[in-house]
Amino acid sequence: MTLILASSSPRRRQLLHSIGLEFDVVPADADETELAGESPVDYVGRIAALKARLVAERLDAPQSVAVLAADTTVDVDGSVQAKPVDDADARRMLRRLSGRTHQVHTAVFGWTSGGEHSVTVTTDVTFARLSDDGIGWYLSIGEHRDKAGAYGMQGAGAALVRRIEGSPSNVIGLPLVETIGVLRACGVAVAGG
């Protein structure tokens, strides 16, 4: 079974390589606009499914192919905190996260010609109280760009996080235990877990 990752995320590639998987990367060009009234959990589920199906359709994927897609968002009080549009937007997001607990949701979606399998994982993340200087320091590093909620826990952003409850790899963008389950359901041979 050939595995296709429908994502250009270097973090997802790194996580999949860390569990010994070989795969091709075919990024999905999906419209990720949030729908009116859509919950963060419904949002990530819809986007992950859309990405996998778009790539499968583009490749006219045969039976020997499995397409894996994922989408992650930060949820503050039921509101999607997507990737910041600029530094001012990132500063606003980090102020909103400061000293609070929020949720990180990742939907993992596997497509094969024989069926679709999905799971959504939620992790609670509690931020330390951030000063304006601390936020400025983090923004100066540039790590906030292209990350939901304007932070990355796998790098310097870990200094912003006081506690997590749930999957650490989920916060990075791919909950590995659950991803292994989705891949096995799709017929992909995965060691471990």
ZIMO-V997650 format. One record per residue. N is the residue number from 1. SS is DSSP state (H for helix, E for strand, L for the rest). PSI is psi in radians with two decimals (* if undefined). D_LAST is the distance of its C-alpha to the last C-alpha in whole Angstrom. Layout:
n=N ss=SS psi=PSI d_last=D_LAST
n=N ss=SS psi=PSI d_last=D_LAST
This chain:
n=1 ss=L psi=2.17 d_last=19
n=2 ss=E psi=2.28 d_last=20
n=3 ss=E psi=2.28 d_last=18
n=4 ss=E psi=2.23 d_last=20
n=5 ss=E psi=2.06 d_last=20
n=6 ss=L psi=1.04 d_last=22
n=7 ss=L psi=2.51 d_last=23
n=8 ss=L psi=0.11 d_last=25
n=9 ss=L psi=2.09 d_last=23
n=10 ss=H psi=-0.50 d_last=22
n=11 ss=H psi=-0.73 d_last=19
n=12 ss=H psi=-0.71 d_last=17
n=13 ss=H psi=-0.80 d_last=18
n=14 ss=H psi=-0.76 d_last=17
n=15 ss=H psi=-0.74 d_last=14
n=16 ss=H psi=-0.70 d_last=13
n=17 ss=H psi=-0.60 d_last=14
n=18 ss=H psi=-0.39 d_last=13
n=19 ss=L psi=0.29 d_last=9
n=20 ss=L psi=0.34 d_last=12
n=21 ss=L psi=2.48 d_last=13
n=22 ss=L psi=2.43 d_last=17
n=23 ss=L psi=2.82 d_last=18
n=24 ss=E psi=2.65 d_last=22
n=25 ss=E psi=2.16 d_last=23
n=26 ss=L psi=1.64 d_last=26
n=27 ss=L psi=2.47 d_last=26
n=28 ss=L psi=2.43 d_last=27
n=29 ss=L psi=1.39 d_last=31
n=30 ss=L psi=2.55 d_last=31
n=31 ss=L psi=1.97 d_last=33
n=32 ss=L psi=0.43 d_last=31
n=33 ss=L psi=2.29 d_last=34
n=34 ss=L psi=2.42 d_last=33
n=35 ss=L psi=2.59 d_last=35
n=36 ss=L psi=2.27 d_last=38
n=37 ss=L psi=0.07 d_last=36
n=38 ss=L psi=2.27 d_last=33
n=39 ss=L psi=2.74 d_last=30
n=40 ss=H psi=-0.66 d_last=28
n=41 ss=H psi=-0.78 d_last=25
n=42 ss=H psi=-0.66 d_last=27
n=43 ss=H psi=-0.93 d_last=28
n=44 ss=H psi=-0.63 d_last=24
n=45 ss=H psi=-0.76 d_last=23
n=46 ss=H psi=-0.76 d_last=26
n=47 ss=H psi=-0.73 d_last=26
n=48 ss=H psi=-0.76 d_last=23
n=49 ss=H psi=-0.75 d_last=24
n=50 ss=H psi=-0.80 d_last=27
n=51 ss=H psi=-0.84 d_last=25
n=52 ss=H psi=-0.78 d_last=23
n=53 ss=H psi=-0.66 d_last=26
n=54 ss=H psi=-0.76 d_last=29
n=55 ss=H psi=-0.74 d_last=27
n=56 ss=H psi=-0.74 d_last=26
n=57 ss=H psi=-0.75 d_last=30
n=58 ss=H psi=-0.67 d_last=31
n=59 ss=H psi=-0.17 d_last=30
n=60 ss=L psi=0.94 d_last=31
n=61 ss=L psi=2.22 d_last=27
n=62 ss=L psi=3.12 d_last=27
n=63 ss=L psi=-0.40 d_last=25
n=64 ss=L psi=0.25 d_last=23
n=65 ss=E psi=2.41 d_last=22
n=66 ss=E psi=2.32 d_last=19
n=67 ss=E psi=2.23 d_last=20
n=68 ss=E psi=2.26 d_last=18
n=69 ss=E psi=2.74 d_last=19
n=70 ss=E psi=2.74 d_last=19
n=71 ss=E psi=2.43 d_last=22
n=72 ss=E psi=2.45 d_last=22
n=73 ss=E psi=2.77 d_last=25
n=74 ss=E psi=2.37 d_last=26
n=75 ss=E psi=2.04 d_last=28
n=76 ss=E psi=1.97 d_last=31
n=77 ss=L psi=0.68 d_last=33
n=78 ss=L psi=0.19 d_last=32
n=79 ss=E psi=2.29 d_last=33
n=80 ss=E psi=2.22 d_last=31
n=81 ss=E psi=1.58 d_last=31
n=82 ss=L psi=-2.83 d_last=30
n=83 ss=E psi=2.39 d_last=31
n=84 ss=L psi=2.52 d_last=34
n=85 ss=L psi=-0.43 d_last=37
n=86 ss=L psi=-3.11 d_last=38
n=87 ss=H psi=-0.60 d_last=39
n=88 ss=H psi=-0.70 d_last=41
n=89 ss=H psi=-0.71 d_last=38
n=90 ss=H psi=-0.74 d_last=35
n=91 ss=H psi=-0.76 d_last=38
n=92 ss=H psi=-0.79 d_last=38
n=93 ss=H psi=-0.81 d_last=35
n=94 ss=H psi=-0.64 d_last=34
n=95 ss=H psi=-0.69 d_last=37
n=96 ss=H psi=-0.59 d_last=36
n=97 ss=H psi=-0.38 d_last=32
n=98 ss=L psi=2.17 d_last=34
n=99 ss=L psi=0.23 d_last=34
n=100 ss=L psi=2.88 d_last=32
n=101 ss=E psi=2.32 d_last=29
n=102 ss=E psi=3.04 d_last=27
n=103 ss=E psi=2.52 d_last=24
n=104 ss=E psi=2.14 d_last=22
n=105 ss=E psi=2.31 d_last=21
n=106 ss=E psi=2.22 d_last=19
n=107 ss=E psi=2.30 d_last=19
n=108 ss=E psi=2.26 d_last=16
n=109 ss=E psi=2.19 d_last=18
n=110 ss=E psi=2.31 d_last=17
n=111 ss=E psi=2.34 d_last=21
n=112 ss=E psi=2.89 d_last=21
n=113 ss=L psi=-0.34 d_last=25
n=114 ss=L psi=-0.10 d_last=24
n=115 ss=E psi=3.07 d_last=22
n=116 ss=E psi=2.52 d_last=21
n=117 ss=E psi=2.39 d_last=18
n=118 ss=E psi=2.80 d_last=17
n=119 ss=E psi=2.58 d_last=16
n=120 ss=E psi=2.30 d_last=18
n=121 ss=E psi=2.42 d_last=16
n=122 ss=E psi=2.33 d_last=19
n=123 ss=E psi=2.35 d_last=19
n=124 ss=E psi=2.28 d_last=22
n=125 ss=E psi=2.21 d_last=24
n=126 ss=E psi=2.16 d_last=27
n=127 ss=E psi=2.62 d_last=29
n=128 ss=L psi=2.85 d_last=32
n=129 ss=L psi=2.18 d_last=35
n=130 ss=L psi=2.32 d_last=36
n=131 ss=L psi=2.89 d_last=40
n=132 ss=H psi=-0.65 d_last=41
n=133 ss=H psi=-0.70 d_last=41
n=134 ss=H psi=-0.71 d_last=38
n=135 ss=H psi=-0.75 d_last=37
n=136 ss=H psi=-0.73 d_last=39
n=137 ss=H psi=-0.85 d_last=38
n=138 ss=H psi=-0.73 d_last=34
n=139 ss=H psi=-0.58 d_last=36
n=140 ss=H psi=-0.44 d_last=38
n=141 ss=H psi=-0.57 d_last=35
n=142 ss=L psi=0.05 d_last=34
n=143 ss=L psi=-0.36 d_last=30
n=144 ss=L psi=-0.36 d_last=31
n=145 ss=L psi=2.46 d_last=32
n=146 ss=L psi=0.51 d_last=29
n=147 ss=L psi=2.30 d_last=27
n=148 ss=E psi=2.35 d_last=27
n=149 ss=L psi=0.01 d_last=29
n=150 ss=L psi=0.47 d_last=30
n=151 ss=L psi=2.75 d_last=28
n=152 ss=L psi=2.02 d_last=25
n=153 ss=L psi=-0.33 d_last=23
n=154 ss=L psi=-0.09 d_last=21
n=155 ss=L psi=-2.43 d_last=25
n=156 ss=H psi=-0.40 d_last=28
n=157 ss=H psi=-0.32 d_last=27
n=158 ss=H psi=-0.44 d_last=25
n=159 ss=H psi=-0.22 d_last=29
n=160 ss=H psi=-0.31 d_last=29
n=161 ss=E psi=2.13 d_last=26
n=162 ss=E psi=-0.69 d_last=27
n=163 ss=E psi=2.59 d_last=24
n=164 ss=E psi=2.58 d_last=21
n=165 ss=E psi=1.87 d_last=20
n=166 ss=L psi=-2.72 d_last=16
n=167 ss=L psi=2.05 d_last=14
n=168 ss=H psi=-0.70 d_last=15
n=169 ss=H psi=-0.41 d_last=14
n=170 ss=H psi=-0.72 d_last=15
n=171 ss=H psi=-0.49 d_last=19
n=172 ss=H psi=-0.39 d_last=18
n=173 ss=L psi=0.00 d_last=18
n=174 ss=L psi=1.81 d_last=14
n=175 ss=L psi=1.90 d_last=12
n=176 ss=H psi=-0.76 d_last=9
n=177 ss=H psi=-0.84 d_last=6
n=178 ss=H psi=-0.58 d_last=9
n=179 ss=H psi=-0.74 d_last=10
n=180 ss=H psi=-0.74 d_last=7
n=181 ss=H psi=-0.76 d_last=8
n=182 ss=H psi=-0.77 d_last=12
n=183 ss=H psi=-0.75 d_last=11
n=184 ss=H psi=-0.68 d_last=11
n=185 ss=H psi=-0.49 d_last=13
n=186 ss=L psi=-0.08 d_last=16
n=187 ss=L psi=0.23 d_last=15
n=188 ss=L psi=2.27 d_last=13
n=189 ss=L psi=2.10 d_last=12
n=190 ss=L psi=2.24 d_last=8
n=191 ss=L psi=2.86 d_last=7
n=192 ss=L psi=-3.02 d_last=4
n=193 ss=L psi=* d_last=0
